[in-house]
Amino acid sequence: MKKERLYSMSNNTNEPTVDNVVVETVAAFVQANGDWVGTMTQLSKKIARVAGRTNRSYLPGSPSALRKVIDRNIRRIRSRGISARFNRTSDRARTRIVVLKRK
């Protein structure tokens, strides 16, 4: 029953769903810390701190799942005045980088 509630697409923005929690924590993180550059793994650790104990259980368990949730909600994140870009480094490892900026 819990999974159905977590992944339901609800129009009620007050209901804690994966999408709502990720959008709100990413927005709060960028508003508090300003522009940020790092990997998706680093971002998932940072927003877990921002989410708090009650909402932490709603966050995706892996960085790739977090990326999918962010992609799915990119318009909602941008409507909060946050620019999100995904790049790769130019070194040999070609690490995937996330760039979050306030507009």
Steps between C-alpha positions, in 0.01 A plus 500: 500500500784738577653471150170589338486818705865588436487477124152633442483816298291723722381850421511584870844657546477464879489121485850354546587309185840426353457774241384763749773425753777509237379828349466667838834378637693592185342847508577543870857377452574744217332790678707435813835424333491692173651361181624142527705264279561132574400144419156352546636290788617814678166670434304208642704517821456877527125499449459211745631738767259772391199266483505417869396178670134502403553556127823303461309176448332651192830573323617259228748238617756540222653791309365365169148489643545857625603607150181347357286685755679828424456446125132427550455820704746733328225751412387522862861556613555769237173672596654551846781704345762224483696408192606134481752376243666163457850486348807281486853597592753523220758277668551135419249379761218717353326527835136605483449838663187679625493880494232674708471880486256763614356694208 
